Amino acid sequence: MYPITLGLVIETKELWQEVQTCLQGLPLHVLLEQTEIRDWPAFLDKLERLRPDVLLVDFTSLREPVDEVIGKIKSTSGSPLVIALHKSAEPETILGVIRAGADEYVYPPVETNLPKALERMALGRNKQRQGVAKSGGRTCAFFSAKGGCGATTIACHTAVELARQTAKEVLLADFDMDAGLVGFLMKSKSRYSVLDAMANTHRLDINYWRALVSNGMPGLGVIKAPGAQTTRETPKEDDLRHVMRFVRFQYDWTVVDLGRGLSPLSTTALEEVDEAFLVTTLDVPALHQVKQIVEALMDSGYGRARLRLILNRVPKNPDVTPDELEKLLGLSVYAMLPDDYGSIYEAYTEGQLVPANTNLGRQMARLASKVAGIQEQTGKKKFSLFGG
């Protein structure tokens, strides 16, 4: 565990004793200890001065609304991470506190659950100090203008290439609840899906997560969608947010497949990503959908700088230029991938991704390099459409 500073606000006597016993020998420094918050201005002033990394707060006998308490704590300049301590292990209580803004929830046995939570908090704080990212690793999402545009294929290849080129930990997550093709393309052997994670946010820690994920190659984890099912519970948007925020601190890169178009679930996911890649072909219905999606996102306040346009299956002599498309769609072209149906068909027939030595394979690799910013760092030649 990386060293962190800690504040304690624990009123329940049994929990106080358990926490004190648990903290012995851990690499952390306790900056403040008190049983309750009687004077909020004085307490917030203390937080401003001491700026602990993590605040462990007992919510068992809390007399104020949970969201107000967490909001006040996180409004300070240090914005400490909040671990909610509670005697209850009821799922409703846990979800209520997490949705109110707590970063972790710990219940007895404290000696088992608290060190794990502190480990995750320490890892997150260490990544921030190293400048990896203010909110953990980077997350990018791929979604199609309409069915058949190839977002899933591009997401899979991008994840594989990011793992290969960066040598960092990458997660490929399928949030396309209708098609769920990532598991098929990546040969995921896990019988679990993202729905299991979203249905169990109250027990979501690294050990539980590892039981859900399939590892297809070094450095790449895959979690699939459930695929077509006759009956299944509709995922809750808050649970999706919780899962996406959790994986940020577990991976350097998270690549998400959101399926096609906009839905309440995919719109929620788009709010959590750093970059969103909208994939389209050049047929008129697809371009019409692109224009509608872009307008809908812009009207909702989505940042244009976070939205990227990828043209897929582009013929060697397209009827429109990138400049013409930018004027039509209101979005510049980020990358273009050639029409190589033969390579994709042959690869999928053999149960594998497109080989790296094909033209399409090379272009997929260059796309991943651009996403990772590798080209700018190494001075490689510019991203081109049909370069070798």
C-alpha positions, 0 to 999 in steps of 0.5 A: 500500500502507498502511504496516505493520510487519513482522518477519522470521524467514528461515533460507534464505539465498537467500530472505533475499536475495530478501526484502531486495531485494523490501522496498526502497522498500515503505512498511513498517518492519521491527521485527525480523530473525532467521534462526531461533527458538532461544529461544521464550519470549524470541522471544514476549516480543519479539513482545509488546513490538514487536507487528508487524502481519505476521510473515514466517516461513521454513517451508522447514527448519522443525523444529517442527510448523507448526500449533504454530509459528503457534499460538504466534505468534498467541497473543501479544496483537498476534496478527500476521498470518503470511505463510509463506515456502517454497521449495516451490510444491507444492499439498499443502505450501501447503494444509497450511500454510494449514490450519495457520493461515497467512494467506498463502503465498509462494514464489519468485519472491519479487519477484512474489509477496511484494508482492501478499501484503503488499498484502493484509495491509496492506489488512486491517490498515488496515480493522481500524484504521478500524474497518470490522470486526475480521475484514474486511467483514461476511458474511451468509448466506441459506438456506431451511427447505426447497426453494421458500421463496425464499432465493435470490431474497431473497439476490439482491435483498439484494445488489443493494440493499446495493450501491445503498444503501451504495455499497460493494463487495458480493459475491453468492456462491452456495454452493448446490451443488445448485441454483446459481440465482444465476448464472441470476438475475443473468445471470452470464457467467463460466464459473467457479464457487466450486468453482474458487476452492475447488480453487485456494486455493493460488493464490487472490489478488486477480488470480485471484479477479477472473478468476472473478467476474462483474460485473453492476452497479457495486459488485456482484460475482457468483460462481456455483455450478456447478449440476447436474452429473453428476460433480464433486468434493465441496468440502472444508470447509477450502477453503470456510473459506479462500475465505470468509475471503479474500473478507472482506478484498476486500468490504465486504459478502458475501451468501451463498446456502447453499441449503436445510436443513443440510449439512456444507458449509452448517454450515461456512459458517454458522460464518464468517458474521456473520448467518444468515437462515433463510427460510421460508413459513408452510406446516406442512412448512416450519415443521417444518423451521425448528424442527428447524434451529433446534434443531440449530444451538442444540444445536451451540452456534451463537449464537442472536443470529446467527440471523434468521428471515424469513417469505416469501410471507406472506398479508395475513391470516396464520393465525398471529401473529409472537408465536405463531411465536416461541413455536413456533419459539424464534426471533423474526421478523426480517422478513416479505415479502408474497406477490406471486407475480405480480411474481416470475413476471413479472420472471423471465419478462422475465429481471430481478429484481422492480422496485423500484416494486412492493410486494415490491420496496419490501419487499426494499429495506427488508429490505436497509436493516435488514440494513445498519443504515441505518434506525436511522441515518437514522431512517426509519419502522419495517420493516412488512409491507405499507407503501408 
